[in-house]
Amino acid sequence: MNSRHALDIRRQALVERSASQRSAIIEGTAPLLHHAQRLDRIVGTVRRHPLLAGLAVTGVALLGSRKLFAVATRLLTVYMLVRRR
């Protein structure tokens, strides 16, 4: 009977230790899960609009990121001006 009681105490200690470790793992992975959700949204957008993603990659490859940003800024300005009319 005494060994049964000792096993029950040991089991309870292991269960508490396991719960503590599980909580620590969950807290430690929270930032990773946040980044993974952000990446998942980006991947989902690319999958829904593959043509736009392909055009963006082609633009960066041909023009470079700085020049593409300048062109996009000009196009946005023209779009906003045309839209106001």
N, CA, C and O atoms as a Maestro MAE file, in Angstrom:
{
 s_m_m2io_version
 :::
 2.0.0
}

f_m_ct {
 s_m_title
 :::
 protein
 m_atom[340] {
  # First column is atom index #
  i_m_mmod_type
  r_m_x_coord
  r_m_y_coord
  r_m_z_coord
  i_m_residue_number
  s_m_chain_name
  s_m_pdb_residue_name
  s_m_pdb_atom_name
  i_m_atomic_number
  :::
  1 25 0.815 -1.189 0.000 1 A "MET " " N  " 7
  2 3 0.000 0.000 0.000 1 A "MET " " CA " 6
  3 2 0.863 1.259 0.000 1 A "MET " " C  " 6
  4 15 0.531 2.257 -0.640 1 A "MET " " O  " 8
  5 25 1.982 1.194 0.733 2 A "ASN " " N  " 7
  6 3 2.871 2.330 0.837 2 A "ASN " " CA " 6
  7 2 3.490 2.687 -0.519 2 A "ASN " " C  " 6
  8 15 3.633 3.863 -0.853 2 A "ASN " " O  " 8
  9 25 3.853 1.663 -1.292 3 A "SER " " N  " 7
  10 3 4.440 1.936 -2.615 3 A "SER " " CA " 6
  11 2 3.397 2.540 -3.554 3 A "SER " " C  " 6
  12 15 3.729 3.365 -4.405 3 A "SER " " O  " 8
  13 25 2.154 2.133 -3.401 4 A "ARG " " N  " 7
  14 3 1.068 2.706 -4.215 4 A "ARG " " CA " 6
  15 2 0.921 4.201 -3.922 4 A "ARG " " C  " 6
  16 15 0.758 5.008 -4.837 4 A "ARG " " O  " 8
  17 25 0.981 4.553 -2.659 5 A "HIS " " N  " 7
  18 3 0.881 5.955 -2.252 5 A "HIS " " CA " 6
  19 2 2.072 6.760 -2.799 5 A "HIS " " C  " 6
  20 15 1.907 7.888 -3.263 5 A "HIS " " O  " 8
  21 25 3.254 6.173 -2.737 6 A "ALA " " N  " 7
  22 3 4.455 6.844 -3.257 6 A "ALA " " CA " 6
  23 2 4.343 7.048 -4.761 6 A "ALA " " C  " 6
  24 15 4.740 8.092 -5.279 6 A "ALA " " O  " 8
  25 25 3.801 6.050 -5.466 7 A "LEU " " N  " 7
  26 3 3.607 6.180 -6.915 7 A "LEU " " CA " 6
  27 2 2.591 7.272 -7.245 7 A "LEU " " C  " 6
  28 15 2.771 8.028 -8.200 7 A "LEU " " O  " 8
  29 25 1.531 7.348 -6.457 8 A "ASP " " N  " 7
  30 3 0.523 8.394 -6.678 8 A "ASP " " CA " 6
  31 2 1.120 9.786 -6.483 8 A "ASP " " C  " 6
  32 15 0.841 10.708 -7.250 8 A "ASP " " O  " 8
  33 25 1.948 9.924 -5.442 9 A "ILE " " N  " 7
  34 3 2.595 11.219 -5.193 9 A "ILE " " CA " 6
  35 2 3.541 11.558 -6.338 9 A "ILE " " C  " 6
  36 15 3.563 12.690 -6.820 9 A "ILE " " O  " 8
  37 25 4.329 10.564 -6.771 10 A "ARG " " N  " 7
  38 3 5.259 10.790 -7.894 10 A "ARG " " CA " 6
  39 2 4.499 11.144 -9.168 10 A "ARG " " C  " 6
  40 15 4.902 12.042 -9.907 10 A "ARG " " O  " 8
  41 25 3.410 10.445 -9.421 11 A "ARG " " N  " 7
  42 3 2.598 10.725 -10.612 11 A "ARG " " CA " 6
  43 2 2.071 12.154 -10.576 11 A "ARG " " C  " 6
  44 15 2.133 12.862 -11.581 11 A "ARG " " O  " 8
  45 25 1.554 12.581 -9.432 12 A "GLN " " N  " 7
  46 3 1.022 13.939 -9.298 12 A "GLN " " CA " 6
  47 2 2.118 14.975 -9.545 12 A "GLN " " C  " 6
  48 15 1.879 15.991 -10.199 12 A "GLN " " O  " 8
  49 25 3.309 14.720 -9.026 13 A "ALA " " N  " 7
  50 3 4.435 15.642 -9.235 13 A "ALA " " CA " 6
  51 2 4.800 15.716 -10.710 13 A "ALA " " C  " 6
  52 15 5.093 16.794 -11.228 13 A "ALA " " O  " 8
  53 25 4.782 14.567 -11.392 14 A "LEU " " N  " 7
  54 3 5.096 14.556 -12.826 14 A "LEU " " CA " 6
  55 2 4.025 15.282 -13.647 14 A "LEU " " C  " 6
  56 15 4.342 15.984 -14.607 14 A "LEU " " O  " 8
  57 25 2.774 15.109 -13.267 15 A "VAL " " N  " 7
  58 3 1.686 15.793 -13.960 15 A "VAL " " CA " 6
  59 2 1.826 17.311 -13.799 15 A "VAL " " C  " 6
  60 15 1.643 18.058 -14.760 15 A "VAL " " O  " 8
  61 25 2.148 17.762 -12.589 16 A "GLU " " N  " 7
  62 3 2.330 19.192 -12.351 16 A "GLU " " CA " 6
  63 2 3.538 19.724 -13.124 16 A "GLU " " C  " 6
  64 15 3.496 20.818 -13.688 16 A "GLU " " O  " 8
  65 25 4.611 18.936 -13.142 17 A "ARG " " N  " 7
  66 3 5.797 19.350 -13.896 17 A "ARG " " CA " 6
  67 2 5.493 19.436 -15.389 17 A "ARG " " C  " 6
  68 15 5.936 20.361 -16.071 17 A "ARG " " O  " 8
  69 25 4.744 18.479 -15.881 18 A "SER " " N  " 7
  70 3 4.360 18.472 -17.292 18 A "SER " " CA " 6
  71 2 3.509 19.696 -17.633 18 A "SER " " C  " 6
  72 15 3.704 20.320 -18.676 18 A "SER " " O  " 8
  73 25 2.582 20.032 -16.765 19 A "ALA " " N  " 7
  74 3 1.736 21.210 -16.987 19 A "ALA " " CA " 6
  75 2 2.577 22.483 -16.985 19 A "ALA " " C  " 6
  76 15 2.342 23.388 -17.786 19 A "ALA " " O  " 8
  77 25 3.543 22.552 -16.097 20 A "SER " " N  " 7
  78 3 4.429 23.708 -16.035 20 A "SER " " CA " 6
  79 2 5.255 23.831 -17.309 20 A "SER " " C  " 6
  80 15 5.398 24.926 -17.852 20 A "SER " " O  " 8
  81 25 5.795 22.725 -17.785 21 A "GLN " " N  " 7
  82 3 6.583 22.737 -19.013 21 A "GLN " " CA " 6
  83 2 5.720 23.087 -20.220 21 A "GLN " " C  " 6
  84 15 6.159 23.816 -21.109 21 A "GLN " " O  " 8
  85 25 4.504 22.572 -20.251 22 A "ARG " " N  " 7
  86 3 3.587 22.874 -21.346 22 A "ARG " " CA " 6
  87 2 3.289 24.372 -21.399 22 A "ARG " " C  " 6
  88 15 3.259 24.964 -22.479 22 A "ARG " " O  " 8
  89 25 3.070 24.977 -20.248 23 A "SER " " N  " 7
  90 3 2.814 26.417 -20.191 23 A "SER " " CA " 6
  91 2 4.023 27.213 -20.677 23 A "SER " " C  " 6
  92 15 3.879 28.198 -21.400 23 A "SER " " O  " 8
  93 25 5.213 26.778 -20.273 24 A "ALA " " N  " 7
  94 3 6.433 27.465 -20.699 24 A "ALA " " CA " 6
  95 2 6.620 27.367 -22.213 24 A "ALA " " C  " 6
  96 15 7.034 28.335 -22.851 24 A "ALA " " O  " 8
  97 25 6.320 26.219 -22.780 25 A "ILE " " N  " 7
  98 3 6.435 26.049 -24.232 25 A "ILE " " CA " 6
  99 2 5.442 26.943 -24.948 25 A "ILE " " C  " 6
  100 15 5.794 27.588 -25.935 25 A "ILE " " O  " 8
  101 25 4.219 26.993 -24.475 26 A "ILE " " N  " 7
  102 3 3.195 27.832 -25.105 26 A "ILE " " CA " 6
  103 2 3.589 29.300 -25.051 26 A "ILE " " C  " 6
  104 15 3.442 30.018 -26.040 26 A "ILE " " O  " 8
  105 25 4.089 29.755 -23.902 27 A "GLU " " N  " 7
  106 3 4.529 31.150 -23.773 27 A "GLU " " CA " 6
  107 2 5.721 31.439 -24.673 27 A "GLU " " C  " 6
  108 15 5.822 32.528 -25.238 27 A "GLU " " O  " 8
  109 25 6.620 30.480 -24.810 28 A "GLY " " N  " 7
  110 3 7.808 30.674 -25.634 28 A "GLY " " CA " 6
  111 2 7.522 30.695 -27.116 28 A "GLY " " C  " 6
  112 15 8.252 31.328 -27.879 28 A "GLY " " O  " 8
  113 25 6.469 30.011 -27.538 29 A "THR " " N  " 7
  114 3 6.159 29.952 -28.963 29 A "THR " " CA " 6
  115 2 5.157 31.010 -29.407 29 A "THR " " C  " 6
  116 15 4.859 31.099 -30.599 29 A "THR " " O  " 8
  117 25 4.635 31.800 -28.505 30 A "ALA " " N  " 7
  118 3 3.645 32.819 -28.876 30 A "ALA " " CA " 6
  119 2 4.175 33.788 -29.933 30 A "ALA " " C  " 6
  120 15 3.461 34.063 -30.897 30 A "ALA " " O  " 8
  121 25 5.401 34.321 -29.796 31 A "PRO " " N  " 7
  122 3 5.904 35.215 -30.854 31 A "PRO " " CA " 6
  123 2 6.052 34.499 -32.195 31 A "PRO " " C  " 6
  124 15 5.795 35.084 -33.248 31 A "PRO " " O  " 8
  125 25 6.466 33.238 -32.155 32 A "LEU " " N  " 7
  126 3 6.596 32.484 -33.400 32 A "LEU " " CA " 6
  127 2 5.244 32.288 -34.066 32 A "LEU " " C  " 6
  128 15 5.129 32.380 -35.288 32 A "LEU " " O  " 8
  129 25 4.231 32.020 -33.270 33 A "LEU " " N  " 7
  130 3 2.890 31.851 -33.825 33 A "LEU " " CA " 6
  131 2 2.384 33.153 -34.440 33 A "LEU " " C  " 6
  132 15 1.698 33.129 -35.462 33 A "LEU " " O  " 8
  133 25 2.715 34.277 -33.832 34 A "HIS " " N  " 7
  134 3 2.314 35.574 -34.375 34 A "HIS " " CA " 6
  135 2 2.955 35.789 -35.752 34 A "HIS " " C  " 6
  136 15 2.287 36.218 -36.693 34 A "HIS " " O  " 8
  137 25 4.249 35.491 -35.861 35 A "HIS " " N  " 7
  138 3 4.940 35.642 -37.145 35 A "HIS " " CA " 6
  139 2 4.402 34.642 -38.171 35 A "HIS " " C  " 6
  140 15 4.283 34.966 -39.353 35 A "HIS " " O  " 8
  141 25 4.083 33.449 -37.727 36 A "ALA " " N  " 7
  142 3 3.550 32.437 -38.634 36 A "ALA " " CA " 6
  143 2 2.188 32.859 -39.171 36 A "ALA " " C  " 6
  144 15 1.887 32.620 -40.341 36 A "ALA " " O  " 8
  145 25 1.361 33.481 -38.337 37 A "GLN " " N  " 7
  146 3 0.062 33.959 -38.805 37 A "GLN " " CA " 6
  147 2 0.233 35.051 -39.846 37 A "GLN " " C  " 6
  148 15 -0.493 35.087 -40.840 37 A "GLN " " O  " 8
  149 25 1.195 35.944 -39.619 38 A "ARG " " N  " 7
  150 3 1.461 37.011 -40.582 38 A "ARG " " CA " 6
  151 2 1.927 36.427 -41.912 38 A "ARG " " C  " 6
  152 15 1.467 36.846 -42.974 38 A "ARG " " O  " 8
  153 25 2.835 35.464 -41.853 39 A "LEU " " N  " 7
  154 3 3.323 34.813 -43.061 39 A "LEU " " CA " 6
  155 2 2.195 34.070 -43.763 39 A "LEU " " C  " 6
  156 15 2.131 34.061 -44.992 39 A "LEU " " O  " 8
  157 25 1.314 33.452 -43.004 40 A "ASP " " N  " 7
  158 3 0.187 32.734 -43.590 40 A "ASP " " CA " 6
  159 2 -0.745 33.684 -44.342 40 A "ASP " " C  " 6
  160 15 -1.263 33.334 -45.402 40 A "ASP " " O  " 8
  161 25 -0.963 34.891 -43.795 41 A "ARG " " N  " 7
  162 3 -1.787 35.877 -44.500 41 A "ARG " " CA " 6
  163 2 -1.139 36.291 -45.814 41 A "ARG " " C  " 6
  164 15 -1.822 36.441 -46.827 41 A "ARG " " O  " 8
  165 25 0.180 36.475 -45.800 42 A "ILE " " N  " 7
  166 3 0.886 36.870 -47.026 42 A "ILE " " CA " 6
  167 2 0.796 35.762 -48.062 42 A "ILE " " C  " 6
  168 15 0.507 36.023 -49.230 42 A "ILE " " O  " 8
  169 25 1.039 34.535 -47.645 43 A "VAL " " N  " 7
  170 3 0.970 33.405 -48.565 43 A "VAL " " CA " 6
  171 2 -0.449 33.254 -49.109 43 A "VAL " " C  " 6
  172 15 -0.632 32.966 -50.291 43 A "VAL " " O  " 8
  173 25 -1.441 33.446 -48.265 44 A "GLY " " N  " 7
  174 3 -2.830 33.360 -48.720 44 A "GLY " " CA " 6
  175 2 -3.150 34.416 -49.762 44 A "GLY " " C  " 6
  176 15 -3.854 34.138 -50.733 44 A "GLY " " O  " 8
  177 25 -2.642 35.619 -49.571 45 A "THR " " N  " 7
  178 3 -2.859 36.687 -50.545 45 A "THR " " CA " 6
  179 2 -2.189 36.352 -51.863 45 A "THR " " C  " 6
  180 15 -2.778 36.550 -52.926 45 A "THR " " O  " 8
  181 25 -0.965 35.847 -51.807 46 A "VAL " " N  " 7
  182 3 -0.246 35.480 -53.038 46 A "VAL " " CA " 6
  183 2 -0.985 34.360 -53.761 46 A "VAL " " C  " 6
  184 15 -1.060 34.363 -54.990 46 A "VAL " " O  " 8
  185 25 -1.526 33.415 -53.022 47 A "ARG " " N  " 7
  186 3 -2.270 32.319 -53.663 47 A "ARG " " CA " 6
  187 2 -3.571 32.803 -54.292 47 A "ARG " " C  " 6
  188 15 -3.989 32.282 -55.326 47 A "ARG " " O  " 8
  189 25 -4.211 33.786 -53.684 48 A "ARG " " N  " 7
  190 3 -5.456 34.309 -54.252 48 A "ARG " " CA " 6
  191 2 -5.209 35.201 -55.461 48 A "ARG " " C  " 6
  192 15 -6.068 35.310 -56.337 48 A "ARG " " O  " 8
  193 25 -4.044 35.841 -55.517 49 A "HIS " " N  " 7
  194 3 -3.729 36.765 -56.609 49 A "HIS " " CA " 6
  195 2 -2.359 36.447 -57.201 49 A "HIS " " C  " 6
  196 15 -1.431 37.244 -57.057 49 A "HIS " " O  " 8
  197 25 -2.214 35.306 -57.859 50 A "PRO " " N  " 7
  198 3 -0.891 34.918 -58.359 50 A "PRO " " CA " 6
  199 2 -0.387 35.833 -59.481 50 A "PRO " " C  " 6
  200 15 0.819 36.040 -59.611 50 A "PRO " " O  " 8
  201 25 -1.287 36.375 -60.280 51 A "LEU " " N  " 7
  202 3 -0.867 37.254 -61.370 51 A "LEU " " CA " 6
  203 2 -0.248 38.536 -60.818 51 A "LEU " " C  " 6
  204 15 0.799 38.977 -61.294 51 A "LEU " " O  " 8
  205 25 -0.892 39.132 -59.818 52 A "LEU " " N  " 7
  206 3 -0.342 40.343 -59.216 52 A "LEU " " CA " 6
  207 2 0.994 40.070 -58.531 52 A "LEU " " C  " 6
  208 15 1.907 40.893 -58.594 52 A "LEU " " O  " 8
  209 25 1.106 38.927 -57.884 53 A "ALA " " N  " 7
  210 3 2.369 38.578 -57.234 53 A "ALA " " CA " 6
  211 2 3.463 38.383 -58.274 53 A "ALA " " C  " 6
  212 15 4.598 38.818 -58.078 53 A "ALA " " O  " 8
  213 25 3.125 37.739 -59.364 54 A "GLY " " N  " 7
  214 3 4.102 37.547 -60.445 54 A "GLY " " CA " 6
  215 2 4.547 38.865 -61.054 54 A "GLY " " C  " 6
  216 15 5.727 39.054 -61.349 54 A "GLY " " O  " 8
  217 25 3.592 39.783 -61.243 55 A "LEU " " N  " 7
  218 3 3.942 41.101 -61.775 55 A "LEU " " CA " 6
  219 2 4.844 41.870 -60.809 55 A "LEU " " C  " 6
  220 15 5.778 42.547 -61.239 55 A "LEU " " O  " 8
  221 25 4.575 41.770 -59.536 56 A "ALA " " N  " 7
  222 3 5.400 42.456 -58.538 56 A "ALA " " CA " 6
  223 2 6.821 41.898 -58.534 56 A "ALA " " C  " 6
  224 15 7.786 42.659 -58.490 56 A "ALA " " O  " 8
  225 25 6.951 40.593 -58.580 57 A "VAL " " N  " 7
  226 3 8.286 39.978 -58.595 57 A "VAL " " CA " 6
  227 2 9.027 40.351 -59.867 57 A "VAL " " C  " 6
  228 15 10.222 40.645 -59.830 57 A "VAL " " O  " 8
  229 25 8.324 40.340 -60.995 58 A "THR " " N  " 7
  230 3 8.942 40.731 -62.264 58 A "THR " " CA " 6
  231 2 9.381 42.189 -62.221 58 A "THR " " C  " 6
  232 15 10.467 42.528 -62.691 58 A "THR " " O  " 8
  233 25 8.545 43.042 -61.664 59 A "GLY " " N  " 7
  234 3 8.901 44.457 -61.555 59 A "GLY " " CA " 6
  235 2 10.129 44.674 -60.702 59 A "GLY " " C  " 6
  236 15 11.001 45.466 -61.059 59 A "GLY " " O  " 8
  237 25 10.209 43.986 -59.586 60 A "VAL " " N  " 7
  238 3 11.386 44.120 -58.716 60 A "VAL " " CA " 6
  239 2 12.622 43.593 -59.433 60 A "VAL " " C  " 6
  240 15 13.698 44.182 -59.323 60 A "VAL " " O  " 8
  241 25 12.484 42.497 -60.162 61 A "ALA " " N  " 7
  242 3 13.636 41.918 -60.862 61 A "ALA " " CA " 6
  243 2 14.116 42.831 -61.985 61 A "ALA " " C  " 6
  244 15 15.321 42.983 -62.185 61 A "ALA " " O  " 8
  245 25 13.192 43.435 -62.713 62 A "LEU " " N  " 7
  246 3 13.580 44.276 -63.843 62 A "LEU " " CA " 6
  247 2 14.003 45.680 -63.431 62 A "LEU " " C  " 6
  248 15 14.985 46.208 -63.953 62 A "LEU " " O  " 8
  249 25 13.284 46.278 -62.516 63 A "LEU " " N  " 7
  250 3 13.524 47.685 -62.175 63 A "LEU " " CA " 6
  251 2 14.355 47.877 -60.916 63 A "LEU " " C  " 6
  252 15 15.034 48.894 -60.775 63 A "LEU " " O  " 8
  253 25 14.316 46.944 -60.024 64 A "GLY " " N  " 7
  254 3 14.943 47.137 -58.719 64 A "GLY " " CA " 6
  255 2 13.909 47.721 -57.767 64 A "GLY " " C  " 6
  256 15 12.946 48.352 -58.203 64 A "GLY " " O  " 8
  257 25 14.100 47.517 -56.501 65 A "SER " " N  " 7
  258 3 13.078 47.897 -55.532 65 A "SER " " CA " 6
  259 2 12.925 49.409 -55.406 65 A "SER " " C  " 6
  260 15 11.805 49.895 -55.256 65 A "SER " " O  " 8
  261 25 14.016 50.163 -55.464 66 A "ARG " " N  " 7
  262 3 13.910 51.624 -55.321 66 A "ARG " " CA " 6
  263 2 13.187 52.251 -56.504 66 A "ARG " " C  " 6
  264 15 12.311 53.099 -56.330 66 A "ARG " " O  " 8
  265 25 13.554 51.835 -57.687 67 A "LYS " " N  " 7
  266 3 12.917 52.401 -58.877 67 A "LYS " " CA " 6
  267 2 11.446 51.981 -58.934 67 A "LYS " " C  " 6
  268 15 10.584 52.769 -59.323 67 A "LYS " " O  " 8
  269 25 11.171 50.750 -58.549 68 A "LEU " " N  " 7
  270 3 9.784 50.280 -58.542 68 A "LEU " " CA " 6
  271 2 8.953 51.084 -57.551 68 A "LEU " " C  " 6
  272 15 7.801 51.410 -57.837 68 A "LEU " " O  " 8
  273 25 9.514 51.407 -56.398 69 A "PHE " " N  " 7
  274 3 8.806 52.220 -55.416 69 A "PHE " " CA " 6
  275 2 8.504 53.608 -55.979 69 A "PHE " " C  " 6
  276 15 7.409 54.132 -55.774 69 A "PHE " " O  " 8
  277 25 9.455 54.199 -56.681 70 A "ALA " " N  " 7
  278 3 9.245 55.523 -57.287 70 A "ALA " " CA " 6
  279 2 8.144 55.464 -58.340 70 A "ALA " " C  " 6
  280 15 7.286 56.345 -58.391 70 A "ALA " " O  " 8
  281 25 8.163 54.435 -59.176 71 A "VAL " " N  " 7
  282 3 7.136 54.283 -60.213 71 A "VAL " " CA " 6
  283 2 5.770 54.049 -59.567 71 A "VAL " " C  " 6
  284 15 4.774 54.624 -60.006 71 A "VAL " " O  " 8
  285 25 5.715 53.218 -58.538 72 A "ALA " " N  " 7
  286 3 4.447 52.944 -57.859 72 A "ALA " " CA " 6
  287 2 3.899 54.210 -57.210 72 A "ALA " " C  " 6
  288 15 2.688 54.427 -57.213 72 A "ALA " " O  " 8
  289 25 4.765 55.041 -56.658 73 A "THR " " N  " 7
  290 3 4.321 56.292 -56.056 73 A "THR " " CA " 6
  291 2 3.716 57.216 -57.109 73 A "THR " " C  " 6
  292 15 2.677 57.835 -56.875 73 A "THR " " O  " 8
  293 25 4.357 57.307 -58.250 74 A "ARG " " N  " 7
  294 3 3.825 58.143 -59.344 74 A "ARG " " CA " 6
  295 2 2.479 57.615 -59.830 74 A "ARG " " C  " 6
  296 15 1.539 58.382 -60.041 74 A "ARG " " O  " 8
  297 25 2.396 56.294 -60.006 75 A "LEU " " N  " 7
  298 3 1.133 55.711 -60.466 75 A "LEU " " CA " 6
  299 2 0.014 55.934 -59.452 75 A "LEU " " C  " 6
  300 15 -1.126 56.195 -59.835 75 A "LEU " " O  " 8
  301 25 0.327 55.835 -58.188 76 A "LEU " " N  " 7
  302 3 -0.680 56.080 -57.161 76 A "LEU " " CA " 6
  303 2 -1.143 57.536 -57.194 76 A "LEU " " C  " 6
  304 15 -2.331 57.814 -57.027 76 A "LEU " " O  " 8
  305 25 -0.220 58.451 -57.405 77 A "THR " " N  " 7
  306 3 -0.580 59.870 -57.498 77 A "THR " " CA " 6
  307 2 -1.506 60.116 -58.683 77 A "THR " " C  " 6
  308 15 -2.514 60.811 -58.556 77 A "THR " " O  " 8
  309 25 -1.161 59.544 -59.835 78 A "VAL " " N  " 7
  310 3 -2.001 59.703 -61.023 78 A "VAL " " CA " 6
  311 2 -3.368 59.084 -60.783 78 A "VAL " " C  " 6
  312 15 -4.386 59.672 -61.149 78 A "VAL " " O  " 8
  313 25 -3.403 57.919 -60.180 79 A "TYR " " N  " 7
  314 3 -4.670 57.253 -59.896 79 A "TYR " " CA " 6
  315 2 -5.553 58.112 -58.989 79 A "TYR " " C  " 6
  316 15 -6.751 58.256 -59.232 79 A "TYR " " O  " 8
  317 25 -4.958 58.674 -57.956 80 A "MET " " N  " 7
  318 3 -5.727 59.516 -57.025 80 A "MET " " CA " 6
  319 2 -6.245 60.768 -57.741 80 A "MET " " C  " 6
  320 15 -7.372 61.190 -57.484 80 A "MET " " O  " 8
  321 25 -5.460 61.362 -58.618 81 A "LEU " " N  " 7
  322 3 -5.902 62.525 -59.360 81 A "LEU " " CA " 6
  323 2 -7.057 62.186 -60.308 81 A "LEU " " C  " 6
  324 15 -8.033 62.932 -60.386 81 A "LEU " " O  " 8
  325 25 -6.949 61.086 -61.014 82 A "VAL " " N  " 7
  326 3 -7.998 60.666 -61.952 82 A "VAL " " CA " 6
  327 2 -9.261 60.291 -61.191 82 A "VAL " " C  " 6
  328 15 -10.367 60.551 -61.666 82 A "VAL " " O  " 8
  329 25 -9.120 59.705 -60.059 83 A "ARG " " N  " 7
  330 3 -10.268 59.253 -59.276 83 A "ARG " " CA " 6
  331 2 -11.065 60.433 -58.728 83 A "ARG " " C  " 6
  332 15 -12.280 60.328 -58.557 83 A "ARG " " O  " 8
  333 25 -10.408 61.540 -58.453 84 A "ARG " " N  " 7
  334 3 -11.105 62.717 -57.913 84 A "ARG " " CA " 6
  335 2 -12.040 63.367 -58.923 84 A "ARG " " C  " 6
  336 15 -13.017 64.004 -58.530 84 A "ARG " " O  " 8
  337 25 -11.772 63.226 -60.163 85 A "ARG " " N  " 7
  338 3 -12.582 63.892 -61.193 85 A "ARG " " CA " 6
  339 2 -13.919 63.301 -61.366 85 A "ARG " " C  " 6
  340 15 -14.696 63.767 -62.199 85 A "ARG " " O  " 8
  :::
 }
 m_bond[339] {
  # First column is bond index #
  i_m_from
  i_m_to
  i_m_order
  :::
  1 1 2 1
  2 2 3 1
  3 3 4 2
  4 3 5 1
  5 5 6 1
  6 6 7 1
  7 7 8 2
  8 7 9 1
  9 9 10 1
  10 10 11 1
  11 11 12 2
  12 11 13 1
  13 13 14 1
  14 14 15 1
  15 15 16 2
  16 15 17 1
  17 17 18 1
  18 18 19 1
  19 19 20 2
  20 19 21 1
  21 21 22 1
  22 22 23 1
  23 23 24 2
  24 23 25 1
  25 25 26 1
  26 26 27 1
  27 27 28 2
  28 27 29 1
  29 29 30 1
  30 30 31 1
  31 31 32 2
  32 31 33 1
  33 33 34 1
  34 34 35 1
  35 35 36 2
  36 35 37 1
  37 37 38 1
  38 38 39 1
  39 39 40 2
  40 39 41 1
  41 41 42 1
  42 42 43 1
  43 43 44 2
  44 43 45 1
  45 45 46 1
  46 46 47 1
  47 47 48 2
  48 47 49 1
  49 49 50 1
  50 50 51 1
  51 51 52 2
  52 51 53 1
  53 53 54 1
  54 54 55 1
  55 55 56 2
  56 55 57 1
  57 57 58 1
  58 58 59 1
  59 59 60 2
  60 59 61 1
  61 61 62 1
  62 62 63 1
  63 63 64 2
  64 63 65 1
  65 65 66 1
  66 66 67 1
  67 67 68 2
  68 67 69 1
  69 69 70 1
  70 70 71 1
  71 71 72 2
  72 71 73 1
  73 73 74 1
  74 74 75 1
  75 75 76 2
  76 75 77 1
  77 77 78 1
  78 78 79 1
  79 79 80 2
  80 79 81 1
  81 81 82 1
  82 82 83 1
  83 83 84 2
  84 83 85 1
  85 85 86 1
  86 86 87 1
  87 87 88 2
  88 87 89 1
  89 89 90 1
  90 90 91 1
  91 91 92 2
  92 91 93 1
  93 93 94 1
  94 94 95 1
  95 95 96 2
  96 95 97 1
  97 97 98 1
  98 98 99 1
  99 99 100 2
  100 99 101 1
  101 101 102 1
  102 102 103 1
  103 103 104 2
  104 103 105 1
  105 105 106 1
  106 106 107 1
  107 107 108 2
  108 107 109 1
  109 109 110 1
  110 110 111 1
  111 111 112 2
  112 111 113 1
  113 113 114 1
  114 114 115 1
  115 115 116 2
  116 115 117 1
  117 117 118 1
  118 118 119 1
  119 119 120 2
  120 119 121 1
  121 121 122 1
  122 122 123 1
  123 123 124 2
  124 123 125 1
  125 125 126 1
  126 126 127 1
  127 127 128 2
  128 127 129 1
  129 129 130 1
  130 130 131 1
  131 131 132 2
  132 131 133 1
  133 133 134 1
  134 134 135 1
  135 135 136 2
  136 135 137 1
  137 137 138 1
  138 138 139 1
  139 139 140 2
  140 139 141 1
  141 141 142 1
  142 142 143 1
  143 143 144 2
  144 143 145 1
  145 145 146 1
  146 146 147 1
  147 147 148 2
  148 147 149 1
  149 149 150 1
  150 150 151 1
  151 151 152 2
  152 151 153 1
  153 153 154 1
  154 154 155 1
  155 155 156 2
  156 155 157 1
  157 157 158 1
  158 158 159 1
  159 159 160 2
  160 159 161 1
  161 161 162 1
  162 162 163 1
  163 163 164 2
  164 163 165 1
  165 165 166 1
  166 166 167 1
  167 167 168 2
  168 167 169 1
  169 169 170 1
  170 170 171 1
  171 171 172 2
  172 171 173 1
  173 173 174 1
  174 174 175 1
  175 175 176 2
  176 175 177 1
  177 177 178 1
  178 178 179 1
  179 179 180 2
  180 179 181 1
  181 181 182 1
  182 182 183 1
  183 183 184 2
  184 183 185 1
  185 185 186 1
  186 186 187 1
  187 187 188 2
  188 187 189 1
  189 189 190 1
  190 190 191 1
  191 191 192 2
  192 191 193 1
  193 193 194 1
  194 194 195 1
  195 195 196 2
  196 195 197 1
  197 197 198 1
  198 198 199 1
  199 199 200 2
  200 199 201 1
  201 201 202 1
  202 202 203 1
  203 203 204 2
  204 203 205 1
  205 205 206 1
  206 206 207 1
  207 207 208 2
  208 207 209 1
  209 209 210 1
  210 210 211 1
  211 211 212 2
  212 211 213 1
  213 213 214 1
  214 214 215 1
  215 215 216 2
  216 215 217 1
  217 217 218 1
  218 218 219 1
  219 219 220 2
  220 219 221 1
  221 221 222 1
  222 222 223 1
  223 223 224 2
  224 223 225 1
  225 225 226 1
  226 226 227 1
  227 227 228 2
  228 227 229 1
  229 229 230 1
  230 230 231 1
  231 231 232 2
  232 231 233 1
  233 233 234 1
  234 234 235 1
  235 235 236 2
  236 235 237 1
  237 237 238 1
  238 238 239 1
  239 239 240 2
  240 239 241 1
  241 241 242 1
  242 242 243 1
  243 243 244 2
  244 243 245 1
  245 245 246 1
  246 246 247 1
  247 247 248 2
  248 247 249 1
  249 249 250 1
  250 250 251 1
  251 251 252 2
  252 251 253 1
  253 253 254 1
  254 254 255 1
  255 255 256 2
  256 255 257 1
  257 257 258 1
  258 258 259 1
  259 259 260 2
  260 259 261 1
  261 261 262 1
  262 262 263 1
  263 263 264 2
  264 263 265 1
  265 265 266 1
  266 266 267 1
  267 267 268 2
  268 267 269 1
  269 269 270 1
  270 270 271 1
  271 271 272 2
  272 271 273 1
  273 273 274 1
  274 274 275 1
  275 275 276 2
  276 275 277 1
  277 277 278 1
  278 278 279 1
  279 279 280 2
  280 279 281 1
  281 281 282 1
  282 282 283 1
  283 283 284 2
  284 283 285 1
  285 285 286 1
  286 286 287 1
  287 287 288 2
  288 287 289 1
  289 289 290 1
  290 290 291 1
  291 291 292 2
  292 291 293 1
  293 293 294 1
  294 294 295 1
  295 295 296 2
  296 295 297 1
  297 297 298 1
  298 298 299 1
  299 299 300 2
  300 299 301 1
  301 301 302 1
  302 302 303 1
  303 303 304 2
  304 303 305 1
  305 305 306 1
  306 306 307 1
  307 307 308 2
  308 307 309 1
  309 309 310 1
  310 310 311 1
  311 311 312 2
  312 311 313 1
  313 313 314 1
  314 314 315 1
  315 315 316 2
  316 315 317 1
  317 317 318 1
  318 318 319 1
  319 319 320 2
  320 319 321 1
  321 321 322 1
  322 322 323 1
  323 323 324 2
  324 323 325 1
  325 325 326 1
  326 326 327 1
  327 327 328 2
  328 327 329 1
  329 329 330 1
  330 330 331 1
  331 331 332 2
  332 331 333 1
  333 333 334 1
  334 334 335 1
  335 335 336 2
  336 335 337 1
  337 337 338 1
  338 338 339 1
  339 339 340 2
  :::
 }
}
